[in-house]
């Protein structure tokens, strides 16, 4: 059964905007968002430090999901989905004027970021079923965040004697993420025949690939 949709004519731009509605429309939106994240999104597992007392520095996981584009309509639609799903996010303008070697064709970019552990985990759960290229990375990323959220909190008033960032499990998660991010297709070891699916060398297939 097709999901209900509404259409609105934009006379200035000369196209018909299609707006999905209902549960089926929500699934379409999440699938579309997953496609954007696959192609334009950046999933970052950052480890940052902050001062905790006069002689102590605390390391912690600061996950971020960023989408950057020059098309404000795309960012606007993403923001609408984020608002609907109850996600907290912020914007950044990446101005080309800061680049010394900029070209006349370059444009300012608008970036939308989800930057909290709870927010990133929620967003990953929403799009994970629809991701393709970044699905493995996103799965490991979500596992890491869920593991971190189960660890004792460490601060000036905490009884925890060891930071979770010092535990071998944390390092293992980061290593898995780095290995997945480093995975790539080497054009010199693939079939490049027009009209055929790209075939990778067996030497480059991931250990967890089916």
C-alpha positions in Angstrom: 0.0 0.0 0.0 1.4 3.3 -1.0 1.9 6.0 1.7 -0.2 9.1 1.4 1.5 12.1 -0.1 0.6 15.8 -0.6 1.9 17.9 -3.5 2.5 21.6 -3.6 3.3 23.6 -6.8 6.2 26.0 -6.5 5.5 28.5 -9.3 8.7 30.4 -8.8 11.0 27.4 -9.3 8.7 25.5 -11.6 8.6 22.2 -9.9 6.2 20.2 -7.8 7.3 19.5 -4.2 6.2 16.1 -2.9 5.7 15.8 0.9 5.3 12.3 2.4 2.9 11.8 5.3 2.2 9.1 7.8 4.3 6.2 9.0 5.3 5.2 5.4 6.4 8.8 4.8 8.5 8.7 7.9 10.3 5.6 6.7 10.9 7.2 3.3 12.4 10.2 5.1 14.7 8.0 7.2 15.8 6.1 4.1 16.4 9.3 2.3 18.4 10.6 5.3 20.4 7.4 5.4 21.3 7.9 1.7 22.5 11.4 2.4 24.6 10.2 5.4 26.1 7.4 3.2 27.2 9.9 0.6 27.6 13.3 2.4 27.7 12.4 6.1 30.8 12.3 8.4 30.7 10.1 11.4 33.3 11.1 13.9 34.4 9.2 17.1 36.4 12.1 18.6 38.3 11.7 21.9 38.7 15.0 23.6 40.2 16.2 26.9 39.0 18.7 29.5 40.5 19.8 32.8 39.1 18.0 35.9 40.8 19.6 38.9 44.1 21.4 39.1 46.3 18.5 38.1 44.1 16.2 36.2 42.8 16.0 32.6 39.8 13.9 31.7 39.5 12.2 28.3 36.0 11.4 27.0 34.2 10.3 23.8 32.7 13.2 21.8 30.8 11.6 18.9 29.5 13.8 16.1 27.5 13.3 12.9 28.0 16.1 10.4 26.4 16.7 7.0 27.8 19.5 4.9 26.4 20.8 1.6 26.0 24.0 -0.5 22.3 23.2 -1.1 20.4 24.8 1.7 17.2 22.9 0.7 18.9 19.7 1.6 20.0 21.0 5.0 16.6 22.4 5.6 14.9 19.0 5.0 17.4 17.3 7.3 16.7 19.8 10.0 13.0 19.2 9.6 13.6 15.4 10.1 15.8 16.1 13.1 13.2 18.3 14.7 10.5 15.8 14.2 12.6 13.0 15.7 13.5 15.2 18.8 17.2 15.5 18.0 19.4 18.3 19.2 21.7 19.8 16.6 23.5 23.0 15.5 24.6 24.7 12.4 28.0 25.9 11.2 28.8 28.0 8.0 32.0 26.9 6.3 33.1 30.0 4.4 35.4 29.6 1.4 37.0 33.0 2.3 39.2 31.2 4.8 41.0 29.2 2.1 43.9 30.9 0.5 43.8 28.7 -2.6 40.1 29.0 -3.1 38.6 29.0 -6.6 35.9 31.3 -8.0 33.5 28.3 -8.3 33.7 27.4 -4.6 30.6 28.2 -2.5 30.0 28.6 1.2 28.8 25.4 2.8 26.2 24.9 5.5 26.9 22.2 8.1 24.4 20.6 10.4 25.8 18.6 13.3 24.4 16.2 16.0 27.0 16.3 18.7 26.0 14.4 21.8 26.3 10.8 22.8 22.5 10.4 23.2 21.7 12.3 20.0 24.2 10.4 17.9 23.1 7.0 19.3 19.4 7.9 18.6 20.2 9.1 15.0 22.2 5.9 14.3 19.4 3.7 15.5 17.0 5.5 13.2 19.1 5.2 10.0 21.0 2.0 10.6 18.5 -0.3 8.8 18.8 1.9 5.6 22.5 2.6 5.5 24.6 0.8 2.9 28.2 2.1 2.6 28.5 3.2 6.2 26.4 0.5 7.8 29.3 -1.5 9.3 31.0 1.7 10.6 27.7 3.0 12.1 27.1 -0.4 13.8 30.5 -0.3 15.5 30.0 3.4 16.3 26.7 2.6 18.0 28.2 -0.3 19.9 30.9 2.0 21.2 28.5 4.7 22.4 26.3 2.2 24.1 29.3 0.6 25.8 30.5 4.1 27.0 27.1 4.9 28.4 27.3 1.8 30.6 30.6 2.8 32.1 30.9 4.5 35.5 31.0 8.3 35.3 34.4 9.8 36.2 34.9 13.3 37.6 36.0 15.2 40.6 33.2 13.7 42.8 33.2 10.2 41.1 34.5 7.1 42.8 35.6 5.6 39.5 39.4 5.1 39.6 39.9 4.5 35.9 38.6 6.4 32.9 36.8 4.3 30.3 39.1 5.7 27.7 42.0 3.9 29.4 40.3 0.5 29.1 41.4 -2.0 26.4 37.8 -2.4 25.2 37.7 1.3 24.3 41.0 1.1 22.3 39.6 -2.0 20.6 36.5 -0.1 19.5 38.6 2.7 18.1 40.8 0.2 16.3 37.8 -1.4 14.7 36.5 2.0 13.6 39.9 3.0 12.1 40.1 -0.3 10.2 36.7 0.1 8.8 37.3 3.8 7.8 40.6 2.8 6.1 38.8 0.2 3.9 38.8 1.3 0.3 38.6 0.0 -3.2 41.8 0.0 -5.1 41.0 0.8 -8.8 44.1 -1.2 -9.9 42.7 -4.4 -8.4 39.1 -4.2 -9.5 37.1 -4.9 -12.7 36.3 -1.7 -14.5 34.0 -2.9 -17.3 31.2 -0.6 -18.4 27.8 -1.8 -17.4 29.0 -4.3 -14.9 29.0 -4.2 -11.1 32.4 -3.3 -9.5 34.2 -6.4 -8.3 36.9 -6.1 -5.6 40.0 -8.1 -5.3 39.6 -10.9 -2.7 42.6 -9.4 -0.9 40.6 -6.2 -0.1 37.5 -7.8 1.2 36.8 -7.1 4.9 37.1 -9.9 7.4 33.5 -9.5 8.3 32.2 -9.3 4.8 29.7 -12.0 3.8 
